[in-house]
């Protein structure tokens, strides 16, 4: 079963709330490349990602798109806008065939009003997500560039990885050099050079010859030791 079909261990929704939310609203399917949520649009609903994969991004002052994160099955989308009623703070676009449960505000309002425990669980999921996002932003901004890239690879291998051959882990999401560059605040050329160094050290395979192209962490333990030692 692929990462696009099953709830990952990192999903922040407990099983009871997941089942309840998936019984509300209506289903919506998105092809790869389609936009689920538009930055700046009205927050009229919340989405639960049931299957597939989506990428979250924001526009910088120059209007360029900056990648923030991937979201897999079990993820909440648009929950911040639902809670504070402000316009969407980011764009969410499908990067694979994706299925969501769309929960219009009136439907979700009635559900949460009827069950205070569900509201508490939803709030806890949102807080946990914000803590995780904040932690990653801090770690991706500290240390040498090679260390920061190593953290990105290890995090994505942990969240979106599947076992490969031997000890290696295949990162089953399109974690391109450009997306890594956005996460660590560096140029794509620098990221490419650092990935080449990690490949020469036998720690990663950039997947140049694979189709679809996927990064592989060849030795997660050794990469973690290298990252911790550099930090």
Residue pairs with C-beta under 8 A, 6 or more apart in sequence:
2 162
2 172
3 53
3 72
3 73
3 160
3 161
3 162
3 172
3 173
4 51
4 52
4 53
4 72
4 73
4 96
4 172
5 51
5 73
6 73
7 18
7 73
7 74
8 72
8 73
8 74
8 159
8 160
10 72
10 74
10 158
10 159
11 18
11 72
11 73
11 74
11 75
12 74
12 75
12 76
12 125
12 128
12 129
13 21
13 48
13 74
13 76
13 121
13 125
14 121
16 121
17 118
17 121
17 122
17 125
18 48
18 74
20 111
20 115
20 118
21 48
21 101
21 103
21 111
22 48
22 50
22 101
24 101
24 103
24 107
24 108
24 111
25 45
25 101
25 102
25 103
25 104
25 107
25 108
26 101
26 102
27 50
27 99
27 100
27 101
27 102
28 47
28 99
28 100
28 101
28 102
29 97
29 98
29 99
29 100
30 36
30 52
30 94
30 97
30 98
30 99
30 100
31 94
31 97
32 94
32 95
32 96
32 97
32 98
33 93
33 94
33 95
34 93
34 94
34 98
35 91
35 92
35 93
35 94
36 47
36 54
36 77
36 92
36 93
36 94
36 98
36 100
37 47
37 77
37 78
37 88
37 90
37 91
37 92
38 88
38 91
39 58
39 59
39 87
39 88
39 89
39 90
39 91
40 87
40 88
41 87
41 88
42 87
42 88
43 78
43 81
43 82
43 84
43 85
43 86
43 87
43 88
43 105
44 104
44 105
45 78
45 82
45 102
45 103
45 104
45 105
45 108
46 76
46 77
46 78
46 79
46 81
46 82
46 103
46 105
46 108
47 76
47 77
47 78
47 92
47 100
47 101
47 102
47 103
48 74
48 75
48 76
48 77
48 100
48 101
48 103
49 71
49 72
49 73
49 74
49 75
49 76
49 77
49 98
49 99
49 100
50 73
50 99
50 100
50 101
51 73
51 97
51 98
51 99
52 72
52 73
52 94
52 96
52 97
52 98
52 99
52 100
53 70
53 71
53 72
53 94
53 95
53 96
53 98
53 173
54 70
54 71
54 72
54 75
54 77
54 92
54 93
54 94
54 95
54 98
55 67
55 69
55 70
55 71
55 92
55 93
55 95
55 179
56 67
56 68
56 69
56 70
56 71
56 90
56 91
56 92
57 65
57 66
57 67
57 68
57 90
57 91
57 93
58 65
58 66
58 68
58 89
58 90
58 91
59 65
59 66
59 91
60 66
65 91
66 182
67 178
67 179
67 182
67 183
68 90
68 182
68 183
69 133
69 136
70 95
70 156
70 159
70 160
70 173
70 175
71 77
71 92
72 159
72 160
72 173
76 122
76 125
76 126
76 129
77 92
77 100
78 88
78 92
79 122
79 125
79 126
79 129
80 86
80 89
80 126
81 87
81 88
81 89
82 105
82 108
83 123
83 126
95 173
95 174
103 111
111 118
112 118
112 119
112 122
113 119
136 155
136 183
139 148
139 151
140 148
140 151
140 152
140 183
140 184
140 185
141 148
141 184
141 185
142 148
142 231
143 230
143 231
144 230
145 184
145 186
145 190
145 191
145 194
146 194
146 197
146 198
146 230
147 227
147 230
147 231
148 184
148 186
149 180
149 184
149 191
149 194
149 195
149 198
150 198
150 223
150 224
150 226
150 227
150 230
151 227
152 175
152 180
152 183
152 184
153 171
153 175
153 198
153 204
153 215
153 217
153 223
154 217
154 220
154 223
154 224
154 227
156 171
156 173
156 175
156 215
157 169
157 171
157 217
157 220
160 171
160 172
160 173
161 169
161 170
161 171
161 172
161 217
162 169
162 170
162 172
163 169
163 170
164 170
164 216
167 218
167 219
167 220
167 221
168 205
168 216
168 217
168 218
168 219
169 216
169 217
169 220
170 214
170 215
170 216
171 214
171 215
171 216
171 217
172 214
174 212
174 213
174 214
175 215
177 188
177 191
177 192
177 195
178 188
180 191
180 195
181 187
181 188
181 190
181 191
184 191
195 204
195 206
196 206
198 204
198 223
199 205
199 206
201 226
202 218
202 219
202 222
203 217
203 218
203 219
203 222
203 223
203 226
204 215
204 216
204 217
204 218
204 223
205 215
205 216
205 218
206 215
207 213
207 214
207 215
207 216
217 223
